[in-house]
């Protein structure tokens, strides 16, 4: 079998399979030149099936994938920080709640005043020396008196009408209701100074006496002692007070110049205990006590205290360890009370004063000098508190 030059075959003896001769030059001429780096344009895959060419990779998808990865990392980081913050807050709340000391100060009894509008706290400063060492008694100038009475009695009311801080003179001449003492002996109602109720029957009898005298139902009770005042003030970094005149008293140890100043714990205690060197004794002392309470609340609510853990935790540890509250009060009630003190710390809707007084030196046989209330005006005052309405002008005895 013959053909032209292009029909050459390789075989064996002219038999068997015949294969065309491979001509490299012919292939080179027929096949188009292809850039080895260019992407393939073949539309045939394995087995001869038609497939679309795969588009070349670009940097866009890599950048998108990296962006999604960093987005997930950022989201997880934020979530971890939120969980850490929430966990710390919850842990702090339970820790702080466990520091609060409870006392059975409130109880129901026949004739107890009905629940009024708003919220009422009875805030008491105890003059007990039972937890002080001899060195502390000497440093704080508190002497060694026995028993326990109340140097400070404050009625704090807040509601829709604002905040009212009303001082009750410790020598107020009132009726102390019948009670049973710690030995089980019963005592009938008697007239006495109001701070004697704390010595005779502790917090429960004092609360009952205040409720009976004012007609106001007490919702919460809080008390603090001498050492507690010192520790709380020092933990919060002191209190800023402005005094109209110098305060110097050998009994309390106070030696403070006139003008604005920052007081530490010991100086603060000396100020709120000073009465013998003041013109109106207990009345003037109540003015200083009200200034101190407002200044302490303002210091405690500073962002530098609330938001700084190095200040917040020592403050909470000292404050919560220094006070006692009634069985029904918790940390949330204390936080609410502190925030509601705003109107008496820096202006706003609120009143500061003392119970209307008729006679500051009312003499009673066996008791000496007492404070006699103006009963008619006092009734109007506490009626406004019960109804959570603005206290009419002229009812509060303004001091300081």
KOLROTI-588727 format. One record per residue: x, y negated, z of N, C-alpha, C in turn. Coordinates in steps of 0.02 Angstrom, whole numbers, plus 50000, padded with zeros to 5 digits. Atoms other than C-alpha are relative to their C-alpha. Example, Ala and Ser with C-alpha at 12.3 -4.5 7.8 and 13.67 -1.06 7.14 Angstrom:
500455005950000506155022550390500454994050000
499585005949997506845005350357499614994550037
//
This chain:
500435006050000500005000050000500444993950000
499565005750007500724983749947499614993650009
500335006649993500334965349974500514994649993
499525005450005501094948349973500434999750061
499495000149948502484942950087499734999250069
500275001149933501334938550227499655006150027
500364994049977500564955950233500495005550015
499534994849981502044965150305499795003350063
500204996049942501724978950429500595004150023
499504995449972502794989050545499655006550014
500314993549986502435007450555500535005349999
499544994450000503225024450555499805004649943
500124995650057503315033250388499354998749966
500625001850034501815024150324499395002850031
500594997249967500685033250445499884996950067
500185002549933499835029150609499784992849995
500245006949995499385011750668500474995249966
499605005050035499964997350564499924993350037
500015006349964500404981050655500284994449958
499735005550039500654964150575500664997750030
499355002449978502384957350581499934993450036
500025006149960502624943550712500474994949971
499595005250030503224927350635499984993950047
499995005649954503744914250766499884993449967
500075006350034503824900350638499274998749983
500705000850018502044903750581499594997950059
500365001849939501404902750760500114992850019
499835006949982502314886650789499644995149956
500335004550047501564879050635499254999650013
500734999749993499764884750669499764997150067
500235002049932499664880850859500174992750012
499855007149984499494862650910500444999550061
499555001149943500784855951026499604998250063
500365001349937500204855251211500484997850053
499605002449945500884845351353499935005050058
500054994949946501314858151488499724997150065
500255003049937500814845651625499274998049994
500705002150008499114841751548499535005450024
500484995049977497574850451619499735004149942
500264995550051496884865151524499324997849976
500655001850028495454861651403499635006149974
500314993850023495044879651373499315000850031
500674998949974493204883751389499865007350010
500094992849992493484902151408500345002350064
499724997149940493724911151571500155007349989
499874992950005494054929051610499415003549968
500534996250033493114941251502499674996149944
500285003750055492794927951372499424995750017
500585004149979491464918951474500174992749998
499905007350005491244900551446499934996850068
500025003649936491644889651596500204992849988
499825007150005491784871051625500714999050028
499325001249974493544864651650499964996950069
499975002849932493984860651832500304993149997
499725006850002494224842051857500634999650041
499375000549963495924836951916499884997050069
500045002749931496174833252103500244992950002
499785006949990496294815352155500114998950075
499885001449928496814807052323499384998150037
500615002349966495024801252360499715005150047
500304994949956494374817652430500445001350060
499554999049943495914819552539499904994450051
500115005649954495654802152609499335000650036
500664999249969493804805752639500025005350055
499954994849949494234821752730500364997550061
499635002749943495504812552838499584995250040
500445004649965494224798952877499495003550043
500484996249960492944811752932500335003150061
499654996949943494244820153043500134994950055
499885005249950494724803853129499354997650031
500655001849972492884799653149499785004850054
500194995049950492594815953241500424999350063
499565000949941494104812853353499774994050041
500245005949964493464795453396499365001450037
500644998449968491724802053433500105004350062
499864995649942492404815753547500344996050056
499665004049949493514803053636499504995750039
500525004149967492044791353670499565004350044
500424995649961490984805953729500365002250064
499614997949941492374811753846500034994350051
499975005749954492534794153919499334998950035
500675000849971490654792953945499885005350054
500094994649952490614809854032500434998850062
499565001449944492094804754140499704994550044
500305005549963491244788454188499395002350039
500614997649968489584796854226500175004750058
499804995249947490434810754324500294996450060
499705003849945491434798154425499454996250039
500545003749967489874787754460499575004550043
500414995349961488874802854516500395002450061
499594997849943490314808954624500054994750053
499965005649952490504791754702499354999150038
500655000949968488644790754736499895005250055
500104994849949488594807454828500504999150057
499515001349947490194803254921499774994350045
500225005749961489514786354975499385001650040
500614998149963487824793655022500165004050062
499804996049943488694805855137500324996050056
499685004249949489534791455229499504996350043
500505004049964487904783355285499785003650064
500234997349936487504786155469499264998450009
500725000849990485674788555512499824999550074
500245000749931484734783455669499234999949997
500744999749998482914786955717499744993450028
500195006749978482414768555723499264998449990
500705001650016480654768755649499555005850018
500484994749982479134778255710499304997049997
500705002149999477244777555698499745000050071
500305000349934476224772855849499334996449994
500665003350000474474766855891500084992450000
499965007350003474254748755842500584997349959
499445002450040475764748055726499734995649943
500245004450054475594733655599499935003849935
500114996950065474914738555429500554998049951
499505001550051476044739155278499834993649963
500105006250036476244722055202500305000249931
499715000450067476834716255031500754998450007
499285001149998478684715654990500355005050045
499584995449960480094723855089500304996350058
499755003149939480644720355267500565004250031
499444996849964482334724555347500084996650067
499785002649936482794722655529500755001250004
499274999549999484664718955534500244998050070
499815000949930485474720555705500765000450008
499304999749981487204716655771500055002150073
499964997449931487584727255925500634997550034
499405002149962488754721256062500295005650042
499734994349963489154738756123500765000349993
499274999350000490994741156171500215007350007
499864993049984490864760056189500515003249953
499544996950047491894763856033500654996149992
499395004050003493284751256068500515002250051
499454998649953494974754756146500144993850041
499835006049961495644743256283500384994849959
499615004750042496854735756155499534996349952
500475003250046495434732256034499564995050036
500405004649961494374724356169500384993550014
499595005849986495804712756211500124995949937
499865003550063496204708556030499394996349974
500615003050026494394704855987499654995450049
500285004449949494034695256148499265001750016
500694998049988492454705356183499875002050072
500104998249930492724709156367499845007450008
500144993049985492174725356449499295000950029
500694999549976490304722756478499735007049987
500314993550007489324738756504499314999349967
500655000150032487724743656416500064997749928
499995002250070487224738356241499404995449988
500535004750017486254723356184500114997749928
499965002150069486004714156021500214992749997
499775006850010487034698755980499644996749942
500315002750061486134696655814499375003949984
500624996950023484334700155762499754996049941
500225003450061483844695855583499445003849967
500534997150041482244698955487500124997949928
499885001450071482634700155302499395002449960
500584998350042481124699555185500144998149928
499955001950070481134700154996499425003149961
500564997850042479794701754863499914995049944
500135004450056478954691654727500094992650018
499935006949978479084675754831500724998050011
499305001449988480974676954845500265003650061
499684996949942482094681054992499984995350060
500025003849937481874675255172500445003450052
499564997549946483184677255308499824996250063
500275003249940482414673755478500365002650062
499674998049938483424673855639499515000150058
500404999449938482604679555800500474999150059
499555001149944483464672155953500025006050047
499934994049958484134686156062499694999050069
500315001449934483424677456217499264998549993
500715001350009481664676356144499595003650054
500414997349946480374678956281499395003349969
500524996150034479244692856217499775005850046
500244994049965478274708156274500365006149972
499694993650020479264724356270499485005450013
500534995049992478014738456239500205005650048
499884994249957477834753556352500465004949964
499524995350029479194766556326500195005450050
499734994649958479974782456395500764999949992
499275000450004481824781456438500315006749987
499634993950018483164794456403499935005550051
500084994949948482844803256568499285002750004
500694997750001480994805556527499524996050042
500435004149957480334792156643499614994949958
500435004750038478874781656577500024993150032
500015006949977478864762756589499444996349964
500545003950030477424750956559500264994049964
499815006050036477444735656448500204994550049
499755005349956478384720856521500274994249960
499725005950033478934703156477500754999750015
499275000149991480804701356447500324996549940
499645002450059482134694656330500015005649948
500084995050052482004703356163500615004649993
499414995650008483794709756163500055005250055
500004994849948483444719456323499685006449974
500334994050028482374731356219500515005049973
499494995550028483934738256135500365003750056
499654996949943484764741556303499555005150034
500474995649966483194749756374499815006249959
500254994450040482664760556228500325000749932
499654999350063483904758656086499634997149941
500295002650062483444755455905499255001049995
500734999150007481684763055915499604994950040
500375004749959481124751756058500104992949974
499895006750028481924736355980499564998849939
500425000650060481044739455814499274999250019
500695000449978479384742255902499854993250031
500095006549969479634726256002499944994549948
500035005050054479974715955845499345000549962
500644999250035478464723355757499424997350041
500555002349956477344719755906500004992450006
499965007349990477974701955927499844996149936
500085003750063477904697255742499385002149960
500554997450040476494707955672500235002349931
499704998050064477684712755530500255007250005
499784993050001477954731155487500715000349971
499304999350022479814735255472500065006149955
499914994550047480234745855319500685003450007
499314997349996482114747955347500354996750059
499625002349942483314746155491500745001049987
499274999350006485194742855491500344996650059
499625003149945486414739655632500745000849988
499284999950007488264735955641500304997550066
499675001849937489464734555789500584995249989
499455004650003490934723355830500555002249951
499444997650042492274734155749499785000649927
500254999550068491174736855598500054993449963
499955006750031491114718155563500724998749978
499295001250016493014717155569500225004149940
499784995650054493294732055456499694998349933
500345001650063492004727055326500294993649969
499735006350026492654709255310500705000949972
499324998950024494454714955294500015004149936
500024995750059493994728155166499794996149938
500255003950057493114715355056500464994249983
499525005350014494584703455064499844993450033
500165006049964493854690955186499374996749974
500595003850021492374679055177500174992649998
499875007250009492384660955118499444996150033
500505003849962491514649155239500224992750005
499875007149990491374630355257499694997850066
500245002149934491224623555434499974992450004
500095007249995490554606255469500454997050055
499605002449944491564604855630500465005750024
499554994749974493004614155715499625004450049
500294995349953492524629655814500555002850044
499494997449953493554633455968499645002450063
500364997049944492934645156104500455005150034
499564995449964493954653956238499675006750013
500354993749988492614667156266500045004649939
500004995850060492544673256085500695000449967
499345000250031494334668756039500024996049936
500025003850062493784657455896500434993750006
499585006050005495004643855844500054998249926
500065001250072494464637755672499924992549986
500075007050017494674620655592499384998749959
500565001950043493304611155503500215000749927
499864999550071493164613155315499925007149973
500074993550034493144627455190500625004250009
499444995649986494234642455227499805007349990
500124992850008494414661255204500145003350067
499944996949934494114671055365500125007549994
499914992749997494774688455403499505002950049
500494996649958493834701255506499974997550071
499975002249931494414695755677499734993050008
500255006849998494074677455640499244999749990
500714999950014492354681555572499615002250062
500344997749940491864691255728500014994650054
499955005449950492484677055839499494994549985
500465005350019491434664555741499285001950017
500714998249991489784674155748499845001550073
500124998949928490014677555935500034993550040
499915006449964490394659455981499324996850016
500615003649981489014650856080500124995050057
499925004249941489674643356242500274993049983
499715006550017490624629356155499584996149950
500435003350049489204624956035499464995950034
500485004749971487984610856065499355003450020
500644996849986486414621656056500075007450016
499884993149979487194637956114499765005149948
500224994650045486244652556034499704997449935
500305002750060485314641455910500544998349949
499445001650045486944634755837500365006449978
499674993850019487684652155841499625003549944
500394996850053486244658555733500144996849933
499835003350063486694645555602500645002949972
499374997150022488464652355595499915007349978
500134993150018487814670155589499685000549931
500325000050066486704666055440500494998349945
499495001750049488144657755349500465006049987
499554994350007489214672955383499685005649959
500354994650037487914685555320499974998349926
500045002150070487684675555160500695000449967
499334999950028489564673855134500255007149990
499794993050007489874692355164499665003449941
500364997150057488524697455041500284997549934
499725002950061489264685654911500685003149985
499344997050010491014692754937499945007249977
500084992950017490404710654926499765001049928
500284999350067489524707454760500444997049946
499535002750051491034699554674500195005549951
499784995150049491524708254510500675003250019
499354997349981493274710154581499955005550051
500114994649951492554721454717499625005749967
500434994950030491204730654619500355003949944
499724996850059492254734354464500725002450009
499314997949987493964737354544499995005850049
500034994149955494104755154614500474999450060
499525000849945495594749954721499724995550055
500345004149950494454737554810499335003150020
500674997349988492754746054792500015005750050
500024994149956493184762554876500194998350073
499885001949930494024755055031499434996150031
500575003849975492564742955047499425004650018
500544995449986491264756755033500155004350061
499804995749944492234767655154499924996350067
500055003949938492314753755284499284998050014
500685002649990490564746755257499535005650021
500474994649985489634763255255500185003650065
499804996949937490644769855401499864995650060
500095004749945490254754355503499274998850017
500705001449989488364753855488499605006350014
500484994649990486894764555538499324997549974
500665001850027485194764555452499485005150023
500544995549980483504772355486500005006349957
500004993650034483174790255433499744999749929
500305000350066482154785055282500374995849950
499625004450045483444773255207500605003749972
499434996950032484774778455084500434994949965
499535004550034486154771354976499644995449951
500355004250048484934764954844499664994250035
500315005449962484024754854978500514994750020
499485004749981485654747055036500244995949940
499805003650061486154742554858499484994849982
500545004650015484454734754829500004994050047
499985005449951484584724754990500564995249985
499425004350014486314718254945499874995549940
500135003950061485734712554773499454994750013
500545004749986484184704154844500234994250044
499735005449958485294693354956500214994049959
499785005450043485704682554805499724993250016
500295006649987484474668554843500264996650063
499755003249939485234665755016500764999449999
499275000650005487044666854956500204994349953
499815005150047487014654454813499414996149973
500585003750024485334645754800499485004649970
500544996150030483734651454719499394999950044
500614999749960482014655854786500145003650065
499884996849935482234659354970500024994950056
500005004349941482234652455146500475002950052
499574998049945483464652955290499824995750060
500175003849940482984648055466499875004750058
500154996049941482384654255634499264999550017
500695000049978480734658055716499824993150029
500205006449971479754642155763500065000250076
499845000049928480314637455938499644994250035
500345005149960479314628156070500454997450055
499565002049944480594628156212500635004449999
499374996250003482434633056197500265001950069
499754998649932482694633256385499435001550047
500584998249959481104641056453500235004350059
499754996549941481494646356631499505005250024
500414994549975480834663056693500345003050061
499724997349939481084669456869500285007149988
499674993550007482304684056870500345000849932
499694999550067482804681156687500424993949984
499635006150015483444663356687499724996649939
500205003850059483404653156527499825004749942
500224996050058482414660756383499784995349944
500245003950057481794655056213499265001649990
500724999050007479914652456199499794997949929
500225001450068479154653356025499404995349999
500625003750014477854641555955499535005249969
500394994250021476544655255943499564998649940
500455001550056475354646455823500394999749934
499605000650061476704642055696500345006649983
499694993450013477544658955717499505004749967
500524995850031475904667455674499924998349926
500055002050070475784657355514500615002449960
499394997950033477584661155470499985007449982
499994992850012477424679955489499405002349959
500564998650045475734679655403500224999249927
499745001050067476604672655249500475005649980
499544994450014477944686155262499615006249983
500414994050012476624699855271499674999849932
500355000650064475744693155117500484998849942
499495001350050477384690155024499854993749960
500125006550031476944672054990500534995150025
499515005049981478044656654998499854997450070
500105002549932478314650955177499864992549997
500175007150001477444634155202500554995750031
499495004649975478604619455229499864998150073
500065002149930478944615255410499915005650050
500114994549953478614632555483500665002750027
499364997349978480404638655488500384994650039
499575004449962481524630955619500684999849964
499395000450040482974624855509500604998850046
499395000749960484704626655582500594999849952
499395000250040486404622455511499914996349935
//
